[in-house]
Amino acid sequence: MTEKSRTGLNLDALFIGDKSENADIFKKTMDKLIDEHMGWRLNYMPQDKPLITENDKGSETFKKTSQHMQSVLDDLSVRLRSNSVPWHSPRYFGHMNSETLMPAILAYSYAMLWNGNNVAYESSPGTSQMEEEVGQDFATLNGYKDGWGHISADGSLANMEGLWYARNMKSLPLAMKKIKPELVSGKSDWELLNMSAEEVLEILNSVDPEVAADIKAHSARAGHNMDKLGKWIVPQTKHYSWLKAADVTGVGLDNVVSCPVDEHYRLDVDALEKIIRDLAAKEIPVLGVVAVVGSTEEGQIDPVDKIVELRDKLQQEGIYFYLHIDAAYGSYGRSLFLDEDNNFIPYDELKTVHQKYGVFQENKEYISRYVYDVYKAFPEAQSITVDPHKMGYVPYAAGGITIRHKNMRDIIGYFPVYVYDKRSGAPATLTPYILEGSKAGATAAAVWTAHRVLPLNVSGYGKLIGRSIEAAQRYYEFLKNLSFNINGNEVEVNPLTKPDFNMVDWTFNVKGNTNLAKMNELNLKFYQKASFVDGPVYNNDFLTSHTDFATDGYGDSPVPYVKSLGFSEDEWQKVQSVGILRACILTPFLYDRDNFASYAEKIKKAIEEKLTAILG
Ligand SMILES: *Cc1c(COP(=O)(O)O)cnc(C)c1O
């Protein structure tokens, strides 16, 4: 395998394995790394004598304390072995979790021994530099040429940072008018509130640092004009972190507007346009729009390209909105479309390239033109949430954000001297530009290592994401053709939509049942049997998750699905909620047709037993 052509990446070498097949490699490597850390300690200042002597180690209290430590760790092991979820197994379809990458686990464990704190370069020169490089990886993955990014504790914080950027951005023109009106002369307040991010940044960068600081000091960060910034529009499928973010940033929940989704659970662009025009007619600006790529409950993908088109069209009419893509779940999927030089692969070559790299086992249309066009449009957004601890297969806690223009950092930036001294010349600096303070250097090491072992393009992550998409398609086809006969009751299996990504939602219903509450009860009971609720999860042979689509979040968007199952509109209005079973197919092993076939049998049997226990 040469540096340039990595068509031969073998993912089976990069996981510990469901049955610990690669335990030998894991242990051998861990052992070597531990030796290196111990040696590192030993060799620092060899003139310093050990402070814990063999004599000390022979004392009664030492022995007793050490034994006690062992027994507490035994307790820990008992607790973990009896109360952990078998997320590594191909039988686990619960949350966005699966077997994580062995290189990331090794890197995390190893780097943890150094306890680097990426709050400041001086406390973690090695891992701070890695985080800077990972930030560049995020930017490149998402198509930003002049971008920047960093790791955050999770996607929720990354989203909050996205709203932080949008809020400050929207408020800056009003602050400019107050501090130096000639910067924005001739503009009405409405025009000021509809200036593009690029225009605002250009003006801010053109003034002296003192003036810029004064403008920032009169922006939303100081609480100015908070009631003028307008609405933050999110799709009905939004992650609930958006509500927290609106709460904490002072934007306020009343300024969060839900945009309807279509029958595929994708943001409805016509509805979005109507919402924005109705607001504009009342001179209410749009603080920003969120597009979700990989919705948390459905795995669906919003039409980012169409939203960008709408933004450009409205901009001609003097209406502008900031665009954030919440791709906490879906961002790594962009590696399916990048060649080894990070160029976006032309659509008509995609299948050939995927075949060359062995991205999919079957020669099928796994990637629709629709999904392709969405990923292509990513670089048009101002900021993007990226979660390595989801489709990056990296252990928690690793979220992330990337921004289109590196200098956008200045609109949220702080310069606390105790962590960052401009005169120090530190090559990488983070804390002035992020929500968090102290943070694990080990996380950066884990993400950095994963990205180096699996490049963020078709030759690396693309293959891994391809496996999950192929497995999800197999699972979808499996469910579509499934039904059960439980003591004379025919139980239908009804998938929600054809998945855009790798999540499959479905419901069970007893054939002929037209009582929605009864169907909801069946699916809730099934979930209880397929989760921690019904006894120890370690003994459970099939695990999935559950969600409710209710009118207070989804409006009437579930109606087409509910009606397709034979329920009346009245029935929906009466119950106003449909319970859904949800499988996140992240497992890197069920892409394979034979593996899938053997697990399909086991899963079918497990489902049948659970349904029998409920209905029998
Ligand atoms: C998971 C998710 C989040 C939140 O990410 P965490 O890392 O769990 O905080 C935000 N948005 C979407 C679409 C998600 O799927």
The ligand as an ORCA input file, in Angstrom:
! r2SCAN-3c Opt
* xyz 0 1
  C     -26.422     13.748     18.465
  C     -26.885     15.008     17.872
  C     -26.651     16.233     18.493
  C     -26.030     16.354     19.849
  O     -24.827     15.774     19.938
  P     -24.255     15.252     21.343
  O     -22.890     14.925     20.967
  O     -25.091     14.083     21.757
  O     -24.370     16.388     22.298
  C     -27.047     17.364     17.840
  N     -27.661     17.304     16.656
  C     -27.912     16.157     16.031
  C     -28.578     16.160     14.695
  C     -27.538     14.961     16.620
  O     -27.813     13.802     16.009
*
